[in-house]
């Protein structure tokens, strides 16, 4: 599942995302094989002009995309 999340950011948001760091087996709710966490680093603001490239717009698009995943609960903080 983390591969899907990582691939989303590195392909669909490639103009806005610098990198993604994802860890299986760890999350804010604890540890386990059914948990994971990903940290997304965005490109500098100067490289992301326009309302559609602000963090709020990026996370809203991601939320819509991740809501289509039926095998997991994926949400952004």
N, C-alpha and C positions, 0 to 999 in steps of 0.2 A: 504494500500500500504506500509506503514512503517513497518508493520509486515512482509511483504515479504522481504523487505530490511534487516531488523534485522535478520530474519531467515537465509537469504543467508549468512551473515557474521558469524553467530553463528554455522552454519552447514558446509557450503562449505569451509570456511576459519577458521575453529575452531582451527587449529594448529597455526595460526598466530594472531588471535584476542583474546584480553583479555576481552573486554566488548563493548557493544553498548548502547548509550544513544540516544533515539529518542523522538521527540516532535511533536505532531500533532498540526496544526493550527498556526504554526510560521515558518518563513523562512527568508532568507536574502532579499527576494523581498517583504516582508510584512507579514500581518496576514490574516488568512482566513481558512475556513474549507477545502479548496483545496490545502493547503500548508503543508509542513512538513520539518523537518531537522533531520539528524542523525549524531552523532559524534562517530567514531570508534576508540577505543584505541587498539593499537597493542601490542603484547608481546615484551619484550626486544629483542634488536638485537641479543644478544647472544643465545636466544631461537629460532631464525629464521634464521639459516644459509642457505646459498645458494641464487643464483640469483632469483630463483622462489619464494622466500619468502621476497624479498624486497618490499617496499611500491609501487614502480612503477609496479611491476608484479601483486601485489594484486589488485591495482586499475584498471589495464587493464582487468583482469579477471572479476571484478565486472562490469565494463562498458559493456563488452560483454553480461554478464548475464542480466543486467538491460535494455539493448537495446531490449530485447525480450518482455518486458512488454509493452503492447499496450495501456493500460488505463491511462498511466501517462508518464511524462517526468522525468526520474531519471538520475541525473548526479552527478559526483564527483568533488570536488574541491581540 
